[in-house]
């Protein structure tokens, strides 16, 4: 059975390119270009891992943490998450790692977009290999 990933980012070029790399690794990828689309996918699909951009609404808004807000939504708390951002800051990392749902942080990993596809694939493979992802309910 293929592992199912939601990848959500408002940067279409980044999202499409990184999704292709993940698909070449054997993952099934649902793409969402906005927080609203991401929520819809999370509602209707059995997602094993979500990869969320921190600034999904507006890349130019330093206060945009729409990806983190989506991750904190109680409806999606059981889905493990990896954050990516083109604007890594101490505050974003603290927000991503400092928040916990129960005894687990809301993020398994935090990556800068410029780290490249290899870092993303390694983070995803690590999440699945280290039993960070619960077994599928299919």
C-alpha positions in Angstrom: 0.0 0.0 0.0 1.3 3.4 -0.9 1.9 6.1 1.7 -0.4 9.1 1.2 1.0 12.6 1.6 -0.7 16.0 1.5 1.7 18.7 0.3 0.3 22.2 0.7 2.0 25.4 -0.5 0.9 28.5 -2.3 4.1 28.5 -4.5 2.8 26.3 -7.4 6.3 25.8 -8.9 7.8 24.6 -5.7 4.8 22.4 -4.9 4.6 20.8 -8.3 8.4 20.1 -8.4 8.6 18.7 -4.9 5.5 16.6 -5.4 7.1 15.0 -8.5 10.2 14.0 -6.4 8.0 12.4 -3.7 6.0 10.6 -6.4 9.2 9.2 -7.9 10.0 7.8 -4.4 6.7 5.9 -4.5 4.5 8.2 -2.4 1.0 9.2 -3.4 0.7 13.0 -3.2 -2.3 15.2 -2.9 -1.5 18.8 -3.7 -3.2 21.9 -2.2 -2.4 25.4 -3.1 -4.1 27.2 -0.2 -5.0 26.5 3.4 -8.7 26.0 2.4 -7.7 23.3 -0.2 -5.5 21.6 2.3 -8.3 21.5 4.8 -10.6 20.0 2.2 -8.1 17.2 1.3 -7.6 16.5 5.0 -11.3 16.2 5.5 -11.9 13.7 2.6 -8.7 11.6 2.3 -6.8 9.3 4.6 -3.6 11.3 4.8 -0.6 9.7 6.5 1.6 12.8 6.5 1.0 16.5 5.7 3.8 18.7 4.4 2.7 22.3 5.1 4.2 25.6 4.1 4.1 28.0 7.0 3.0 31.0 4.9 0.3 29.5 2.7 -1.9 32.6 2.4 0.6 35.4 1.7 4.3 35.0 1.3 4.8 38.7 1.8 3.0 38.8 5.1 5.5 38.2 7.9 2.6 37.5 10.2 1.2 34.7 8.0 1.3 31.5 9.9 -1.6 29.9 8.1 0.2 26.5 7.8 0.8 26.4 11.6 -2.8 27.4 12.2 -4.0 24.5 10.0 -1.6 22.1 11.8 -3.0 23.2 15.2 -6.6 22.6 14.1 -8.1 19.8 16.3 -9.7 18.2 13.3 -6.3 17.3 11.9 -4.3 16.7 15.1 -3.8 13.0 14.4 -2.0 13.7 11.1 1.8 14.0 11.5 3.2 17.1 9.9 6.4 18.5 8.4 6.8 22.2 7.9 8.6 23.9 5.0 9.2 27.6 4.5 11.1 30.0 2.3 11.3 32.3 5.3 12.9 30.4 8.2 13.1 32.4 11.3 13.7 31.6 14.9 10.1 32.5 15.7 8.7 30.2 13.0 10.9 27.3 14.3 9.9 28.0 17.9 6.2 28.1 16.9 6.5 24.9 14.9 8.4 22.9 17.5 7.2 24.6 20.7 3.6 23.7 20.3 2.4 20.3 21.4 -0.8 18.4 21.0 -0.9 16.1 24.0 2.7 14.9 24.4 3.7 15.2 20.8 5.0 18.3 19.0 2.9 19.4 16.0 5.9 19.1 13.7 8.1 16.1 13.0 10.5 18.3 11.0 11.1 21.8 9.9 12.8 22.5 6.6 13.9 25.6 4.7 12.7 25.4 1.0 16.2 26.1 -0.2 17.5 22.9 1.4 16.4 21.1 -1.8 14.4 18.0 -2.6 16.9 15.6 -1.1 16.4 17.0 2.4 12.6 16.8 2.0 12.7 13.2 0.8 15.0 12.3 3.7 12.6 13.9 6.2 9.6 12.1 4.8 11.5 8.7 4.6 12.6 9.3 8.2 9.1 10.0 9.4 7.8 6.8 7.9 10.8 4.7 9.0 10.9 5.8 12.6 7.3 4.9 13.2 6.3 8.5 13.6 3.4 7.8 11.3 0.6 5.6 12.6 -0.4 2.6 10.4 -3.0 3.4 7.7 -6.6 2.7 8.5 -7.4 1.4 5.0 
